[in-house]
Amino acid sequence: MSIIELRTDNFDEAVTKTEIIVMDFWAEWCGPCKSFSPIFEDVARNNPDVTFAKVDIDSQQELADIFAVRSIPQIVVMKEDVIVYSEAGTLPASSLQNLIDQARKADVSKIKA
């Protein structure tokens, strides 16, 4: 699956159409965000069953506020509408893949109940 641009007007559809969504909160002026982008793209290519989304915090301030983004890049992983990971900072590809693997195994039914 390709990486989508996540905005307030497509957020609900994006998070409900797939079991897992991985969001990268970023900004054009952010150096670490630019260096993380190729890693995010590589992991996205290797996980076609997962939705990958980029959120530009400058144009999508409302989403940044909802997810309490204070530092970027910030990675948020949601499974079935439940946040299972949210941390600022870059990750190596192996760590991002590990987060996705953990999200696949996570049982969020008790949290949702």
BAZALUM-952067 format. One record per residue (C-alpha): residue in one letter; x, y, z. Coordinates in steps of 0.001 Angstrom, whole numbers, plus 500000, padded with zeros to 6 digits. Example, Ala and Ser with C-alpha at 12.3 -4.5 7.8 and 13.67 -1.06 7.14 Angstrom:
% BAZALUM-952067
a512300495500507800 s513670498940507140 
//
This chain:
% BAZALUM-952067
m500000500000500000 s501228503467499268 i501638506128501912 i498644508408502261 e498514512032503328 l496399512043506471 r494181515073507041 t491236515838509285 d488868515289506347 n490091511737505604 f491123510640509109 d488002508650510038 e487985506750506763 a491715506003506974 v491660504593510497 t488560502464509963 k489449500935506585 t492408498969507922 e493221497053511066 i496557498839511633 i497616502358510712 v501098503787511233 m501245507586511307 d504329509740510880 f503810513271512204 w506360515479510448 a507122518939509036 e508989520143505958 w511457522140508071 c512369519158510305 g515747517587509503 p515193514355511471 c511801513999509757 k513481514117506354 s516068511520507353 f513352509205508735 s511179509441505618 p513080506820503532 i512932504367506443 f509172504909506746 e508771504377502993 d510845501155502996 v508876499634505865 a505613500673504182 r506605498819501002 n507236495659503029 n503856495771504819 p501120496149502190 d498420495067504653 v499101498088506901 t498082501681506185 f500962504143506404 a500139507829506695 k502103511066506856 v500659513966508860 d502102517410508152 i501801519163511506 d501913522608509914 s498808522039507790 q497098519555510135 q497441521240513515 e494140519782514720 l495400516209514263 a498701517125515901 d496755518475518884 i494527515387519101 f497609513158519295 a499461515551521640 v502396515940519265 r505041518061520966 s508193516816519181 i508674515471515693 p508966513123514078 q506378511319516154 i505233507833515249 v501756506686516244 v500537503128515680 m496835502359516006 k495133498997515873 e491365498860515556 d491088502537516580 v493253502047519697 i496665503696520086 v499202500951520775 y502324503124520376 s503091506839520368 e506609508215520747 a508673511034519307 g511965510328517580 t513326508422514638 l513544504657514508 p515664502256512534 a513719500110510072 s514069497023512279 s512473498802515250 l509605500163513167 q509015496676511746 n509086495265515282 l506385497771516336 i504200496644513443 d504748492981514313 q503787493695517932 a500697495602516811 r499617492611514708 k499818490394517813 a498217492895520217 d494785492037521570 v492984495345521943 s489555493845522668 k489821494459526419 i490842498072525868 k487920498608523489 a485415497025525895 
//
